[in-house]
Every structure is written in C-alpha cells, then in structure tokens.
C-alpha cells in the first residue's frame, strides 16, 4: 500500500494546498456534523520540537516516500500517518478539508467495514463529537447519522470539489525541502524571547513525553514547503 495519497477504507494501516487556513475544517467542542465526499488521502508526518519550544512543536512532512531518506527519520523519530478527507461542513454548507489522526480514522473505518449496517461513509453524515474532558480515548467520538441522500446543492459542492488540490497536499517533500523547513523552524525566534540583534542558540531535536491527548491535532494548518 502507498504511504501517501488516496487509499481505501479496507487498506491496512498502522497506528504508528491552497495556502489558506479557511480551507481546513477546525473541529469545535461538541458536535461537528460533516458528509465525507472523498476517500482518505494518507501522508506521513513528524512532530518536531526545537529546544525551548513550550508547545506541541510543529508538523513536518516525511520525505522518505519521495526520495528514500528523511532528516528526521535519521534521528530515530518515526513518522506517523495522518489523513486528509474532503468534507461538506453541514453547519454552513461549504466544502472543507478535514485533517485526522488515527483515532478518528479508525472509527470511520469501523463504520465503513460494517457493510450490513453502514458501509461507505460517503453515503451518510457523521458527527465527530469533541469532548475536551474525554481523555485519551474519549476526546473524539464518531457517530453515524442514518442514511440520507445529498441535496442538490450538496451534490454540486461534491462535484466541484478539487481532488487535484487534495492530492497535491499529501505529496511528500524531498529531503532537501525538509532540511529547509527545519532550518526555518530552528532560526525562528519566539516572540519576546530575544532582543533585536541577538542570536539565538542553535536548536536541536528534543525528545519529550507525548501528552495523552494532543489537542492541536486538528487545528494546525500545514505551511507550503516552498515558503
């Protein structure tokens, strides 16, 4: 199976853009009702923390699928799969891109594999419920909504969705592009952390404990690699 690009809900996976943040759906506390209009598009990503970063770090695509090597993989940091899916946001009837981790992906996949009851998740709405007090296993819960055909307007939204753009968003960078991205992250000075004219100390990868729930999962918009 390819490590990036369009995949099937039946493919086995391991747990291990337009430059516009408005094209991504931000999941809110409580109910988030959407209709999936594409298959999942898989990509591999690292979460990179430079020394002194107090947050969750920054996401960096893995270059191994592109040219067989990756600067972060070389440090022993294993890339994890994530998925982009085209959706209709039922709240305002617009198309968005949903970025999901294995937790949400596996719940949708379970519905897709339950052919007798649910089957293809493009044929019914799903509610991705966010409970910020739900802990590691209850932060996201995927709830199917009984089958209902798309409206005329929703069908037009689906027909006009840019699959080429979605495919481009999961195209892996080269290792040189990853090096450039890391250099940009390492050279950035956090606001208020240094006076003008001062040089910050060289940054390095810091191994830190991963929090039980990474609440930044669906709020990050990935920068283009050519920035």
N, C-alpha and C positions, 0 to 999 in steps of 0.2 A: 504494500500500500504506500502511496505517496505520503511524504511527511508534511506536505503543504498543498493547498488548492482544494478543489471540490472533492468531497468524499461522500460515501453512502452511510446511512444510519446503521447499516449492517456491518460496516467495516470494523475491524478490531482496533482499538486504540489503547494507549497506556495512560495511566493517571499521571505516571511520571511527566491611495485615497485622494479623494479630494481633500485638500488641506483646509478642512472646515469642520470644526468640532460639532457643529449642528447636524452633521450627517450621522453622528453616532447617538444611539439611544442611551440616556442615563437612567438607570433603574432607580426609582424613588422608593422611600419607605412605604410599605403597604402593597396594594395591588398594582400590577403593570400588565395590562391585557394587550397581547400582540397576536398577529397572524404571521406565521413564518411563510415567506414567499420564495425562498431559495433552499437548497441543500446547505449543509455546513461547509465552510471553507476553512481548512486547517492551516495553521502556521506554528512555528516553533519560536519561543521567546525566552530570554533570560531577564531576570530582575537584578539590576546592577546597582549596588550601593557603594559610592565612594566614601572614603574616610570622612567622618564628620556629618554625614547625611543623617538627620534625625527622623526622616520619614521612612517610607517603604522602598525608596530607591526609584530607579527609572527602568522602563522596559526597553530592551534591546533585542531586535530580531536576531535569530541564529543564522549564521552564514553557511553552516555545514551543508545544507541541501543545495546551495548554489555552487560551491567550489570545493567541498570536501574538508574544509577546515574552518575553525572559528576561534578567535582570540579568547573568548570566554570559556568555551569548551576546553581549551588547552589548559585553563587554570583548574579544571575539575568541576566547574559549575555546569550542571546538567540542564539543558534547555527543556522547557515544559511545553506541551501542546496547548493551544487555545484555538478558538473558532470564531469566525465572523459569520453571521447569518443575516440575510436581508429580511426585514420585517415591515409590516404595517403597524404603526403605533395607533391603536384603536382610540386612544384618548383624543387625538387631533387629526386622524385620518391622513397621516403623512408616512412616507417610506423612510426608514432608518436602517442603520447597521447596528446589530447587537453583537457585542464582544463578550464571549462567555468562557468561563473556565470549565474544568472537567466536572465540577459539581453540578452545574446546570445542564451541561451537555449530556451527562449520563442519565439524568432524569427525563430529558426529552427523548433520548434513545430508548429508554424503557417503554415509553408510550408507543414509539414507532415500531418496536418489536412485538407489541401486544396487538397483533393484526386483527384478532377476533373482536376486540372492543374499540381500539383507537386507530392503530395503523399510521399511515402517512401524516405527519404533523402539519403538513400544508393544507389539510382538509378541515381543520377546526382551529379555533382560537385557543391560546393558552394564557394562563395568568401566572406570571412569575412574581411570587409574593416575597417581599423583602421584610424580614424581621430582624432588626438590628440587635435584638436581645436574644436571638435564637441560638447563639453559639455556633461552633464549627459545623454542626450537622443540620442546624435549622435556620441558618441565615437566609438561604434561598430555598423556596419550595415551588415546584412547578405543578400547576393544577390545570388539567384539561377542561375545556368547556364544550358541551355537546355540539356535535357537527352542525354547521350552518354554512350555506354557500356564501361566497363573496358577493357583495353588492356590485352593481355596475361600476360605480366609482372605484371600488377597491380592485376590481379586475383590471381596470385601466391603470391603476397605480402599479399593479403587479406586472402588467405587460410592458410598462415603460421603465421598469427598474433596470439600472445599468449593471448588468452582470460583468461586463468587461472591467469596469472600475473596481468591483468587488474582487475579481481575480487578481488585478494588479496590486491590491492592498496586501495580499498574502504572498507576493513574490519575494523570495528571500534575497537579502543583500549579499554582496561579495564580502570576503573577509577584510578587504581594504576599506570598504564602506563602514564596516563595524568598527574598525580601528579609528576612522574619522569621527564616528559617532561617540566613541568612548573618550577621545581627546577633547571633544566639545563638552561632554559632561564633566570631565575632570578639570577643565580650565574655567568652568563657570564658577563665579564667586557668589555664594548665598547672600541675599540682601542683608546689609548691616553687619556682615561678618569680617570685613576688612576695610581699611581706609583706602581711598584713592591712591594709586601709585604703589601700593604694597603688593608683593607677590604671595600668592597662597602656596602652601607646601604641596609637593606632588601628592596626588591622590592614589590610593590603592584599593583593591577589592577587599572588602571587609566581610568576613563570614559572621552572620548574626542569626540568632534564632528567628525562625519564621513564625509570625503570630498565628494563633489558631484560626482567626478569621481576618482575611485581607480585605478590608472594606474599600480599598481603592480599585479593586478588580475591574469594575465596570465604569469607572469614572475617568480613566486615562484615555487620552487621545494620542495616538502614536504620531510623532513628527515624521515628516518625509526624510528619507535617508540623504537626500541631496541638500538639506538645509545646512 
